[in-house]
Amino acid sequence: ILKYSKFPMNSILRTAPLLIILAGLLFGYLGMRCGINSSCPVAALLSDFAFSLFKPLWIFSLFSLPIGVALLFAKQKVFKTWLHFAFWWLPLSVIVIYILSSGGRGMMPLYSYSQGGVAIVMGSLFTIISLGVIGWKQFGSKK
Protein backbone atom coordinates (compact mmCIF):
# COMPACT_ATOMS: atom_id res chain seq x y z
CA ILE A 1 0.00 0.00 0.00
CA LEU A 2 1.34 3.39 -0.95
CA LYS A 3 1.92 5.94 1.78
CA TYR A 4 1.56 9.65 1.07
CA SER A 5 3.27 11.19 4.07
CA LYS A 6 5.90 13.57 2.71
CA PHE A 7 5.61 16.28 0.08
CA PRO A 8 8.60 15.25 -2.13
CA MET A 9 7.42 11.65 -2.36
CA ASN A 10 3.89 12.85 -3.08
CA SER A 11 5.08 15.02 -5.97
CA ILE A 12 7.22 12.17 -7.33
CA LEU A 13 4.28 9.75 -7.19
CA ARG A 14 2.02 12.32 -8.80
CA THR A 15 4.34 12.77 -11.78
CA ALA A 16 4.93 9.01 -12.22
CA PRO A 17 1.82 8.37 -14.40
CA LEU A 18 2.76 11.22 -16.74
CA LEU A 19 6.34 9.96 -17.01
CA ILE A 20 5.15 6.40 -17.70
CA ILE A 21 2.75 7.66 -20.37
CA LEU A 22 5.49 9.74 -22.01
CA ALA A 23 7.80 6.69 -21.93
CA GLY A 24 5.04 4.63 -23.57
CA LEU A 25 4.71 7.25 -26.31
CA LEU A 26 8.46 7.31 -26.88
CA PHE A 27 8.99 3.53 -26.88
CA GLY A 28 5.91 2.96 -29.01
CA TYR A 29 6.99 5.49 -31.60
CA LEU A 30 10.62 4.37 -31.68
CA GLY A 31 9.61 0.71 -31.79
CA MET A 32 7.32 1.29 -34.76
CA ARG A 33 9.89 3.42 -36.60
CA CYS A 34 12.75 1.01 -35.99
CA GLY A 35 10.60 -2.03 -36.77
CA ILE A 36 9.85 -0.81 -40.30
CA ASN A 37 13.19 0.89 -41.01
CA SER A 38 15.74 -1.64 -42.27
CA SER A 39 18.68 0.68 -41.50
CA CYS A 40 17.93 0.51 -37.77
CA PRO A 41 20.46 -1.78 -36.01
CA VAL A 42 17.76 -3.75 -34.18
CA ALA A 43 15.21 -3.80 -37.02
CA ALA A 44 15.38 -7.58 -37.37
CA LEU A 45 14.47 -8.01 -33.71
CA LEU A 46 11.68 -5.45 -33.71
CA SER A 47 10.06 -6.15 -37.08
CA ASP A 48 7.74 -8.79 -35.62
CA PHE A 49 6.66 -6.50 -32.79
CA ALA A 50 6.45 -3.20 -34.64
CA PHE A 51 2.69 -3.26 -35.07
CA SER A 52 1.58 -5.98 -32.67
CA LEU A 53 3.17 -4.44 -29.58
CA PHE A 54 4.44 -0.93 -30.21
CA LYS A 55 1.45 0.47 -32.12
CA PRO A 56 -1.11 -0.40 -29.39
CA LEU A 57 1.34 0.92 -26.77
CA TRP A 58 1.69 4.21 -28.63
CA ILE A 59 -2.07 4.59 -29.22
CA PHE A 60 -3.01 3.74 -25.62
CA SER A 61 -0.36 6.13 -24.29
CA LEU A 62 -1.56 8.89 -26.60
CA PHE A 63 -5.13 8.57 -25.34
CA SER A 64 -3.91 8.43 -21.71
CA LEU A 65 -1.89 11.65 -21.92
CA PRO A 66 -4.71 13.93 -20.62
CA ILE A 67 -4.96 11.72 -17.52
CA GLY A 68 -1.28 12.20 -16.69
CA VAL A 69 -1.69 15.96 -16.94
CA ALA A 70 -4.92 16.00 -14.90
CA LEU A 71 -3.32 13.98 -12.11
CA LEU A 72 -0.65 16.64 -11.62
CA PHE A 73 -3.36 18.92 -10.22
CA ALA A 74 -5.45 16.32 -8.39
CA LYS A 75 -5.79 16.01 -4.63
CA GLN A 76 -4.03 13.20 -2.82
CA LYS A 77 -7.23 11.24 -2.20
CA VAL A 78 -8.22 11.60 -5.86
CA PHE A 79 -4.85 10.31 -6.99
CA LYS A 80 -5.11 7.28 -4.68
CA THR A 81 -8.61 6.45 -5.96
CA TRP A 82 -7.47 6.76 -9.58
CA LEU A 83 -4.43 4.58 -8.85
CA HIS A 84 -6.66 1.78 -7.58
CA PHE A 85 -8.76 2.07 -10.74
CA ALA A 86 -5.68 2.04 -13.01
CA PHE A 87 -4.23 -1.05 -11.31
CA TRP A 88 -7.13 -3.19 -12.51
CA TRP A 89 -7.91 -1.36 -15.78
CA LEU A 90 -4.44 -1.54 -17.36
CA PRO A 91 -4.05 -5.35 -17.12
CA LEU A 92 -7.63 -5.70 -18.36
CA SER A 93 -6.77 -3.53 -21.36
CA VAL A 94 -3.72 -5.62 -22.22
CA ILE A 95 -5.79 -8.81 -22.08
CA VAL A 96 -8.63 -7.36 -24.16
CA ILE A 97 -6.23 -5.99 -26.79
CA TYR A 98 -4.55 -9.39 -27.06
CA ILE A 99 -7.75 -11.46 -27.15
CA LEU A 100 -9.50 -9.30 -29.73
CA SER A 101 -6.47 -8.93 -31.99
CA SER A 102 -6.60 -9.97 -35.62
CA GLY A 103 -4.09 -11.63 -37.91
CA GLY A 104 -4.45 -15.16 -36.60
CA ARG A 105 -2.76 -14.39 -33.30
CA GLY A 106 -5.95 -13.71 -31.41
CA MET A 107 -7.63 -16.27 -29.25
CA MET A 108 -11.14 -15.48 -30.55
CA PRO A 109 -11.09 -15.49 -34.36
CA LEU A 110 -14.86 -14.91 -34.55
CA TYR A 111 -14.40 -11.45 -33.07
CA SER A 112 -11.18 -10.28 -34.66
CA TYR A 113 -10.45 -6.57 -34.68
CA SER A 114 -7.24 -4.70 -35.32
CA GLN A 115 -5.08 -4.16 -32.28
CA GLY A 116 -4.93 -0.48 -33.09
CA GLY A 117 -8.72 -0.24 -33.11
CA VAL A 118 -9.05 -2.09 -29.82
CA ALA A 119 -6.29 0.08 -28.31
CA ILE A 120 -8.22 3.19 -29.40
CA VAL A 121 -11.40 1.90 -27.74
CA MET A 122 -9.64 0.83 -24.53
CA GLY A 123 -7.60 4.04 -24.37
CA SER A 124 -10.72 6.14 -24.94
CA LEU A 125 -12.64 4.28 -22.25
CA PHE A 126 -9.69 4.60 -19.87
CA THR A 127 -9.54 8.34 -20.47
CA ILE A 128 -13.30 8.89 -20.13
CA ILE A 129 -13.63 6.76 -16.99
CA SER A 130 -10.47 8.25 -15.45
CA LEU A 131 -11.64 11.80 -16.06
CA GLY A 132 -14.99 10.82 -14.55
CA VAL A 133 -13.32 9.36 -11.45
CA ILE A 134 -11.02 12.37 -11.11
CA GLY A 135 -13.85 14.87 -11.59
CA TRP A 136 -16.20 13.04 -9.25
CA LYS A 137 -13.62 12.71 -6.47
CA GLN A 138 -12.14 16.19 -7.00
CA PHE A 139 -15.35 18.21 -7.25
CA GLY A 140 -18.30 16.02 -6.34
CA SER A 141 -17.13 14.26 -3.20
CA LYS A 142 -16.97 16.52 -0.14
CA LYS A 143 -15.59 13.85 2.22
DADA-V147151 format. One record per residue. N is the residue number from 1. RES is the residue in one letter. PHI is phi in whole degrees, 0 to 359 (NA if undefined). NEAR is the number of other C-alpha atoms within 12 Angstrom. Layout:
BEGIN
n->[N:N]
res->[RES:RES]
phi->[PHI:PHI]
near->[NEAR:NEAR]
END
This chain:
BEGIN
n->[1:2:3:4:5:6:7:8:9:10:11:12:13:14:15:16:17:18:19:20:21:22:23:24:25:26:27:28:29:30:31:32:33:34:35:36:37:38:39:40:41:42:43:44:45:46:47:48:49:50:51:52:53:54:55:56:57:58:59:60:61:62:63:64:65:66:67:68:69:70:71:72:73:74:75:76:77:78:79:80:81:82:83:84:85:86:87:88:89:90:91:92:93:94:95:96:97:98:99:100:101:102:103:104:105:106:107:108:109:110:111:112:113:114:115:116:117:118:119:120:121:122:123:124:125:126:127:128:129:130:131:132:133:134:135:136:137:138:139:140:141:142:143]
res->[I:L:K:Y:S:K:F:P:M:N:S:I:L:R:T:A:P:L:L:I:I:L:A:G:L:L:F:G:Y:L:G:M:R:C:G:I:N:S:S:C:P:V:A:A:L:L:S:D:F:A:F:S:L:F:K:P:L:W:I:F:S:L:F:S:L:P:I:G:V:A:L:L:F:A:K:Q:K:V:F:K:T:W:L:H:F:A:F:W:W:L:P:L:S:V:I:V:I:Y:I:L:S:S:G:G:R:G:M:M:P:L:Y:S:Y:S:Q:G:G:V:A:I:V:M:G:S:L:F:T:I:I:S:L:G:V:I:G:W:K:Q:F:G:S:K:K]
phi->[NA:280:254:243:258:243:299:301:295:297:289:293:297:290:273:302:300:295:295:294:296:296:295:298:297:294:294:296:293:295:295:292:297:286:290:255:260:290:279:289:298:251:299:296:286:267:297:287:258:304:250:273:242:284:293:298:298:295:296:297:294:297:288:273:304:299:292:300:289:296:289:297:252:277:288:299:293:294:299:295:296:297:299:297:297:294:296:261:287:297:297:299:297:299:295:296:297:290:294:269:284:257:89:83:266:284:272:235:294:292:243:265:233:287:296:297:295:292:296:296:295:292:294:295:298:300:294:296:293:298:297:296:297:296:296:295:287:286:248:270:268:262:281]
near->[6:16:13:18:11:12:12:11:15:23:21:16:26:31:24:21:29:27:22:25:27:27:24:28:26:22:27:30:26:27:33:32:25:27:28:24:18:15:12:17:15:20:20:17:17:26:25:18:25:29:30:33:30:32:37:37:41:34:34:39:37:33:31:38:31:25:40:33:26:26:37:24:21:30:23:26:26:30:37:26:26:34:27:18:22:27:17:15:21:26:15:19:29:24:19:30:36:32:25:29:30:24:19:18:17:21:18:17:16:13:19:22:25:27:38:32:25:30:39:27:24:34:36:25:24:34:33:20:20:37:31:21:30:36:25:22:23:25:16:12:14:10:9]
END
